[in-house]
Amino acid sequence: MAQLTEDCFTRGEPIQSLPAAVEAIVARLSAVEGLEAVPLSEADGRVLARDLVATISVPSFTNSAVDGYALRGDDLPLDSERTFAVAGRLQAGAQRAGSIAPGHAVRVFTGAPLPLGADTVFMQEDVRVEGADCVHLPGGLKRGANVRAAGEDLAAGQVVLPARRWMRPQDVAVLAALGLTEIQVRRRVRVAVLSTGDEIVEPGAVKSETQLYDSNRIMLAAMLRRLGCEVTDLGIRRDEPAHIEDALRAAARSHDLILSSGGVSTGEGDYVKTAVESVGKLVFWRVAIKPGRPVAMGVIEGTPLIGLPGNPVASFVTFAFVVRPAIFALAGAQPTPVPVVPVRAAFAYRKKPKRREYVRVHLRTAADGVVEASKFPREGAGLLSSLVDTDGLVELPEDATRVEPGQRLDFLAYAALL
C-alpha cells in the first residue's frame, strides 16, 4: 500500500486551482508495490512493470504484401511492358523457395516468403497473364514495391512497449506477435469506496419520502473498475462519526486509496471531515472547480483518502479531474492527457472568473459541416440526466468569464475521461 506520513500535505490557500490541487496530490503518491505475471488474455488494462524488448523481429522473414508476381529488381521493366516466364508458386506459410533465375517471375500470395534474390512484387491487378507459364509485367514500378521486409514492423532488441504503459488491445496484439504468453504487470490498485449520509439508501431498499437512492457509490465503483482498480464496496455509512471512523480506519489497513462521496463540506452535518481528523489528518481543499469545489484530501494510517462532493455531477467531474490522475500515480502508469477536440459554441453562457468550469454539452454537425456544442438546458450538479443526455464537457479556463455563440471551445468526451 502507499504509505504517507500525516504531515506530507500542508494547508494551502483557502481555494486552490484545479492544477495546483492535482499536482499536490499526485506528487505525494507513489506506485503500489507488488508485481504479478498475467497471461495475455488478461493483459488488457494492466500496467506494464518494465520495458518490453522484442526478442525476435516482426516479420521474421521478407514476404509479399500483395497477391502478385515476384521478381529480381535487376529485371524490372523500365518504360514498357516485358514478358516473364513463371517459375513457380508460393502460398503464405510455404517454405522459402530457392533462388529466382534472371528473367523469371514467381507467383506469390500475400504473406508468402519471397524467393531468394527477389525484392519486388507486381500486384496481380496490374499484370497480364498468358496461360500458366507466362506473365506480362508493365514498366514503371519502383524496386522494393509491395514487399514487407524482415523486421519492418519490429526489430529484435528494440523497446517495443515502455514500462508504465497502460496496456491496450493493440499493445496486447504486439505481445502476441512476439510469441509471448504472459507479461509482468503491477498489481491492481485497491480502492475502498463508501457513501455517507442519512438521506440516502441502497437501490432496491425501502426509502422514506425524503430519502434518495445512492447512485454516487455505484457510479464511482464503475469508474474505478474502468481504470483497472480492485474495488471494495463499503456501502453507506450513516451520519455517526464513530461509525465512519471505524470504517475508515479498517479500510486504511488493507487498501491503497479510500474514496468517499458526501460529507466533506464545512457544514455541521458533514461528518467525513470530522471522522478523518479524528483518525488521521485531513487537508481540506476548496478547489476552484465547478461543478465540484468541496474536495478533501486526507491521510489515515499512511493511506490516502479523497473525499468527493455528494452531488452526482460534481462527484463525476471531480473524479475525472482529481481522482483519475491519482489512480494513474498509484498504478505506476504514465499519465495520458485527455484528448481535447475543438468545437464551436452554439450557446451563450456567463461564468465567474478564477475557477475552472466544465459545462455539459451534446454535439451536432452544423449545416456548414462544423461540429457545434449545445449546452444542456438545465443547471444543477444533482441532475444525473445531464450526464446521460450529453456527449461530454467543454472546459472553460479560469480567466474566461463568458461564452458567445460561434466561439471556439475545448471539448472533452466522456469516453476519453473513463
HELIX and SHEET records of a PDB file:
HELIX    1   1 LEU A   18  ALA A   27  1                                  10    
HELIX    2   2 LEU A   40  GLU A   42  5                                   3    
HELIX    3   3 GLY A   73  ASP A   75  5                                   3    
HELIX    4   4 GLN A  124  ASP A  126  5                                   3    
HELIX    5   5 PRO A  169  ALA A  177  1                                   9    
HELIX    6   6 ASN A  216  ARG A  226  1                                  11    
HELIX    7   7 PRO A  241  ALA A  252  1                                  12    
HELIX    8   8 TYR A  271  VAL A  279  1                                   9    
HELIX    9   9 PRO A  312  THR A  318  1                                   7    
HELIX   10  10 PHE A  319  VAL A  323  3                                   5    
HELIX   11  11 ARG A  324  ALA A  331  1                                   8    
HELIX   12  12 SER A  385  VAL A  388  1                                   4    
HELIX   13  13 TYR A  414  LEU A  417  1                                   4    
SHEET    1   A 7 ILE A  15  SER A  17  0                                        
SHEET    2   A 7 LYS A 281  LYS A 290  1                                        
SHEET    3   A 7 PRO A 294  ILE A 300 -1                                        
SHEET    4   A 7 THR A 303  LEU A 308 -1                                        
SHEET    5   A 7 LEU A 257  SER A 261  1                                        
SHEET    6   A 7 ARG A 190  THR A 196  1                                        
SHEET    7   A 7 GLU A 230  ARG A 237  1                                        
SHEET    1   B 7 ILE A  15  SER A  17  0                                        
SHEET    2   B 7 LYS A 281  LYS A 290  1                                        
SHEET    3   B 7 ARG A 356  THR A 365  1                                        
SHEET    4   B 7 VAL A 371  LYS A 375 -1                                        
SHEET    5   B 7 VAL A 341  ALA A 345  1                                        
SHEET    6   B 7 ARG A 408  ALA A 413 -1                                        
SHEET    7   B 7 GLY A 392  LEU A 396 -1                                        
SHEET    1   C 2 LEU A  35  PRO A  39  0                                        
SHEET    2   C 2 GLU A 182  ARG A 186 -1                                        
SHEET    1   D 2 LEU A  52  VAL A  53  0                                        
SHEET    2   D 2 VAL A 159  LEU A 161 -1                                        
SHEET    1   E 2 ASN A  63  SER A  64  0                                        
SHEET    2   E 2 VAL A 147  ARG A 148 -1                                        
SHEET    1   F 6 THR A 120  MET A 123  0                                        
SHEET    2   F 6 GLY A  68  LEU A  71 -1                                        
SHEET    3   F 6 HIS A 104  VAL A 108 -1                                        
SHEET    4   F 6 ARG A  82  LEU A  90  1                                        
SHEET    5   F 6 CYS A 134  LEU A 137 -1                                        
SHEET    6   F 6 ARG A 128  GLU A 130 -1                                        
SHEET    1   G 2 ILE A 200  VAL A 201  0                                        
SHEET    2   G 2 LEU A 212  TYR A 213  1                                        
SHEET    1   H 2 TYR A 349  ARG A 350  0                                        
SHEET    2   H 2 ARG A 402  VAL A 403 -1                                        
END                                                                             
